[in-house]
Amino acid sequence: MKSNFKIPSSHPVFDGHFPQYPVVPGAMLLQEIEHAVQKHWPHLEVSSIQHMKFIRPVRPDERITITLEDKKMGCLPVTLSVRLHAVDKLVAKGGIVVQNASS
């Protein structure tokens, strides 16, 4: 599953992160991953981050592609492989655990 997003340079987070060299905070990247899961699998939720490595900074207005891959989606909870790319450059990679959404 693939999903795209970008954080506009007008977003207030860039006022403090960092004014001279604005970068998207890692927490926002994780939030976008969670949104992608909820969009494509509304019955699932992210229960934990197994591991995540941030390879390079993401700049404002950069188009990011999230790729989520599963190997055993029939068995929940399951760990999904996560990769974030800006054009053809790897930005972050890791694994998240998803399970049935609580009601």
Secondary structure, DSSP 8 states (H G I E B T S, - for coil): -EEEE---TTSGGGGTS-TTS----HHHHHHHHHHHHHHH-TTEEEEEEEEEEE-S---TT--EEEEEE-S-TTSSSEEEEEEEEETTEEEEEEEEEEEE---
